[in-house]
Amino acid sequence: MEKLLIDIGQRIYERRKSMGMTQERLAEKMDVSIQMISNLERGNKAIKIENLLKISKILNVSTDYILTGQHIEFDESHLIEKINKLSKRDYQIIEQLVDCCLKS
């Protein structure tokens, strides 16, 4: 169980950092203490269901990803995150590709 909590905490930490969010900001958005976020990220505490739902929405990942590390099929947040990093030109190419796929 301890390894599972540490893995969950690591995924929360990594996702929060990739979004450029501080523990303070995440705690504020979740309406919890910074200490609770710290405990979750270090794997010291299990996450409550209501907090799992909140954190997945705020971090824009599925609850499956937080719990297992697996992206569920059609987890568009993972794709959106990648698309948002594209240059304007590459974004336009992807948009054209999607348009072509929708026509077929």
C-alpha positions as CSV (number, residue, x, y, z in Angstrom):
1,M,0.0,0.0,0.0
2,E,2.8,2.4,0.8
3,K,4.3,2.0,-2.7
4,L,0.9,2.7,-4.2
5,L,0.5,5.9,-2.2
6,I,4.0,7.1,-3.2
7,D,3.3,6.4,-6.9
8,I,0.0,8.3,-6.7
9,G,1.8,11.2,-5.0
10,Q,4.5,11.2,-7.6
11,R,2.0,11.5,-10.4
12,I,0.2,14.4,-8.7
13,Y,3.6,16.1,-8.1
14,E,4.7,15.7,-11.7
15,R,1.5,16.8,-13.2
16,R,1.3,19.8,-10.9
17,K,4.9,20.8,-11.8
18,S,4.3,20.3,-15.5
19,M,1.4,22.8,-15.2
20,G,3.7,25.3,-13.4
21,M,1.4,25.2,-10.4
22,T,2.6,25.6,-6.8
23,Q,1.4,23.4,-3.9
24,E,-0.1,26.6,-2.5
25,R,-2.1,27.2,-5.7
26,L,-3.3,23.6,-5.9
27,A,-4.4,23.7,-2.2
28,E,-6.2,27.0,-2.8
29,K,-8.1,25.6,-5.8
30,M,-9.0,22.4,-3.9
31,D,-9.9,24.3,-0.7
32,V,-7.5,22.2,1.4
33,S,-4.4,22.9,3.3
34,I,-0.9,23.0,1.8
35,Q,0.1,20.4,4.3
36,M,-2.5,18.0,2.8
37,I,-1.1,18.5,-0.7
38,S,2.4,17.9,0.7
39,N,1.3,14.7,2.4
40,L,-0.4,13.5,-0.8
41,E,2.6,14.2,-2.9
42,R,5.0,12.4,-0.5
43,G,2.6,9.4,-0.2
44,N,2.0,10.0,3.5
45,K,-1.8,10.0,3.2
46,A,-4.4,8.3,1.1
47,I,-6.5,10.5,-1.1
48,K,-10.2,10.8,-0.3
49,I,-12.6,10.2,-3.2
50,E,-13.9,13.8,-3.2
51,N,-10.4,15.1,-3.3
52,L,-9.4,12.7,-6.1
53,L,-12.3,14.0,-8.2
54,K,-11.3,17.6,-7.5
55,I,-7.6,17.1,-8.2
56,S,-8.2,15.2,-11.4
57,K,-10.3,18.1,-12.7
58,I,-7.9,20.8,-11.6
59,L,-4.9,18.9,-13.0
60,N,-6.8,18.0,-16.1
61,V,-6.1,14.3,-16.0
62,S,-8.3,11.3,-15.4
63,T,-8.7,9.7,-12.0
64,D,-7.4,6.5,-13.7
65,Y,-4.1,8.3,-14.4
66,I,-3.7,9.5,-10.9
67,L,-4.5,6.1,-9.4
68,T,-2.7,3.8,-11.9
69,G,-0.6,5.9,-14.2
70,Q,-2.5,4.7,-17.2
71,H,-4.1,7.1,-19.6
72,I,-7.6,5.8,-20.4
73,E,-8.7,5.5,-24.0
74,F,-9.9,8.9,-25.3
75,D,-8.3,10.8,-22.4
76,E,-8.2,14.0,-24.5
77,S,-6.4,16.0,-21.8
78,H,-3.2,14.2,-22.6
79,L,-3.5,15.0,-26.3
80,I,-4.6,18.6,-25.6
81,E,-1.5,19.1,-23.4
82,K,0.7,18.1,-26.3
83,I,-1.2,20.1,-28.9
84,N,-0.9,23.2,-26.8
85,K,2.9,23.0,-27.0
86,L,2.9,23.1,-30.8
87,S,4.0,26.1,-32.8
88,K,1.2,28.0,-34.6
89,R,2.2,26.4,-37.9
90,D,2.2,22.8,-36.5
91,Y,-1.1,23.5,-34.8
92,Q,-2.6,24.5,-38.2
93,I,-1.3,21.3,-39.7
94,I,-2.9,19.2,-37.0
95,E,-6.2,21.2,-37.4
96,Q,-6.1,20.4,-41.2
97,L,-5.5,16.7,-40.5
98,V,-8.4,16.5,-38.1
99,D,-10.6,18.3,-40.6
100,C,-9.6,15.7,-43.2
101,C,-10.3,12.8,-40.8
102,L,-13.7,14.2,-40.1
103,K,-14.6,14.4,-43.7
104,S,-13.8,10.7,-44.4
